[in-house]
């Protein structure tokens, strides 16, 4: 082979090897998935998306960067399914705290390391809103923690002591105490895979020091939906939904109250739907409930549509919640507060403030200097009928003519017999007459 051709051949080989190395290096990646704050369904959406991206990118491994006080047990169990279906190794990096469900996630990995000053444990389950966890739930969660520890070759007794206070391990935890381990304790007990000061040290420990680091981050919607289903936020949304619904019922037509009510309920159901907590049945049930309530609003009395609509809304709210207990808890609190607020708004602010634009309340008396080309004083004491439902404003028909009026008391059905009790300028006040037996 001529010398010139030989040199060209060597260059081609070198270019091929360099291209192959570059391609290999670019595909040699590790995804870092943060576990921050509460472990809830919004974060689960983020985990699922991140693992799918890592799978498509042929990542060599995934590292969960853990700093969490815990979260929902069912969310952690769903995370287990996602992690088990991922083909590459998943490692844990306990960066400060891995408590409760966070300890469970750390044990679900192929091995976890802890940074100095971190803790892991305190995995006793608790009910939202308080209350004692039953033995069935406690036993199940203890078994889950034991099983997760066994998967990593860790001592299952230590994992169980993080769940049950009555488990005693000599020189480690006494009766009535939950076990929480420091970084040094976990390493000495071989309950962790070691201590590292950074993610770089962890990558070196697992033989991935040359990998390209890809930091996964949650989208706006994943963060927002997780915020919406927070029990405090969800309860507030329900409270506002009920409050503005009460305001809307007290006023004629569809106004700002109805819009804000639907917006509040929409955020509640939307957050729970897009995080996968609830499905279409809860939303359909809620929509039908609202339709029934609207039908009832234009019909006299509180009948089957009103009762059925209210029942459908209540069941839909409970179905959409993360659990039945939590749903009932949020419903009772929100309905109680909204009821008090609604009563206060009607009782004290019907003549001023926010409700001033909704309720007929201005007095135009002669003593105040008002006069009118139309004098309705001749209607005083006359009888007529309610032409529309009065909540408390509406239309009345007297001697074949219709007038704007307001009831002296509360709600009056259309068609009820009325009497003009008071006239102040344009303002006509009527009262309902009791039917003679």
Secondary structure, 3 states (H helix, E strand, C coil): CCHHHHHHHHHHHHHHHHHHHHHHHHHCEEEEEEEECCECHHHHHHHHHHHHHHHHCCCCEEEEEEEECCECHHHHHHHHHHHHHCCCEEEEEEEEEEECHHHHHHHHCCCEEECCCCEEECCCCCCCCCCCCCHHHHHHHHHHHHHHHHHCCCCHHHHHHCCCCCCCECCCECCCCCCEEEHHHHHHCCCCCCECCCHHHHHHHCCCCCCEEEECCCCHHHHHHHHHCCHHHHHHHHHHHHHHHHHHHHCCCCCHHHHHHHHHHHHHHHHHHHCCCCCHHHHHHHHHHHHHHHHHHCCCCCCHHHHHHHHHHHHHHHHHCCCHHHHHHHHHHHHHHHHHHHHHHHHHCCCCHHHHHCCCCCCCCCCCCCCCCCCCHHHCCCEEEECCCECCEEEEEECCEEEEEEECCCCECCCCEEEEEEEECCEEEEEECCCCC
